[in-house]
Amino acid sequence: MWSGSSYEFHFDPKTKIFYKKHFGNITKEEIFSSWDHAIENDLIPSDTVGFIVDFRKAHYALKVKDVKSMPSYFNSHSAIFGGKKIAVIV
């Protein structure tokens, strides 16, 4: 497990699912920077088949335009996210 100030990562080698949990007050920038941190530090194994992002313990003030910008972020990192399922729990 790896963690930052408002998030933590966990990879389950049995299911090959990468988990990301957010907690506390977060912003769109923190969501993206935490993904950047995982990518830049090679925390996402190449055999990952999907992602589960858990926001149940997070408090966020996202606007509609913030939410709409998320697909373009994932598309710009298609080597990591392309062809994989991403589930979001709120």
Phi, psi and omega per residue, in radians:
M1 nan 2.445 3.096
W2 -2.158 2.585 -3.116
S3 -2.531 2.767 3.055
G4 -2.220 -2.868 -3.056
S5 -1.228 -0.503 -3.117
S6 -2.342 0.349 -3.118
Y7 -2.737 2.845 2.993
E8 -2.551 2.660 -3.140
F9 -2.053 2.610 3.034
H10 -2.636 2.384 3.073
F11 -1.995 2.249 3.089
D12 -1.708 1.869 -3.077
P13 -1.167 -0.386 3.136
K14 -1.279 -0.823 -3.121
T15 -1.603 -0.273 -3.092
K16 1.114 0.561 3.099
I17 -1.818 2.368 3.121
F18 -1.739 2.143 -3.117
Y19 -1.818 2.443 3.060
K20 -2.329 2.133 3.138
K21 -2.012 2.335 3.053
H22 -1.905 2.558 3.088
F23 -2.580 2.756 -3.116
G24 1.335 -2.874 3.138
N25 -1.412 2.216 -3.130
I26 -2.338 2.773 3.095
T27 -2.143 2.974 3.077
K28 -1.017 -0.729 -3.125
E29 -1.069 -0.682 3.125
E30 -1.187 -0.612 3.089
I31 -1.077 -0.852 -3.127
F32 -1.195 -0.738 -3.101
S33 -1.157 -0.535 3.090
S34 -1.206 -0.673 3.035
W35 -1.115 -0.767 3.109
D36 -0.990 -0.738 3.122
H37 -1.045 -0.792 3.139
A38 -1.110 -0.721 -3.123
I39 -1.205 -0.846 -3.095
E40 -1.132 -0.472 -3.118
N41 -1.801 0.262 3.095
D42 0.902 0.748 -3.141
L43 -1.499 -0.244 -3.128
I44 -1.703 1.904 -3.111
P45 -1.080 2.585 -3.096
S46 -1.169 -0.359 3.139
D47 -1.600 0.235 3.087
T48 -1.097 2.304 3.134
V49 -1.827 -0.276 -3.132
G50 -2.969 2.986 -3.074
F51 -2.273 2.475 2.967
I52 -2.158 2.111 -3.128
V53 -1.941 2.123 -3.031
D54 -1.926 2.018 3.124
F55 -1.875 0.195 -3.034
R56 -1.053 -0.532 -3.130
K57 -1.804 0.269 -3.115
A58 -1.832 2.641 3.031
H59 -2.105 2.137 -3.051
Y60 -2.464 2.665 3.096
A61 -2.100 1.379 -3.136
L62 -1.731 2.429 3.064
K63 -1.640 2.858 3.138
V64 -0.966 -0.723 -3.140
K65 -1.128 -0.524 3.087
D66 -1.155 -0.774 -3.135
V67 -1.143 -0.687 -3.130
K68 -1.185 -0.368 3.137
S69 -1.409 -0.221 -3.072
M70 -1.161 -0.758 3.109
P71 -1.017 -0.644 3.137
S72 -1.169 -0.570 3.072
Y73 -1.094 -0.864 -3.128
F74 -1.124 -0.669 3.101
N75 -1.121 -0.581 3.138
S76 -1.286 -0.174 3.085
H77 -2.124 0.850 -3.048
S78 -1.122 -0.427 3.096
A79 -1.107 -0.509 -3.142
I80 -1.617 -0.852 -2.964
F81 -1.763 -0.264 -3.056
G82 -1.049 2.298 3.098
G83 1.299 0.140 -3.114
K84 -1.969 2.654 3.093
K85 -1.446 2.490 3.072
I86 -2.253 2.030 3.096
A87 -1.825 2.455 3.122
V88 -2.122 2.257 3.101
I89 -1.911 2.179 3.114
V90 -2.139 nan nan
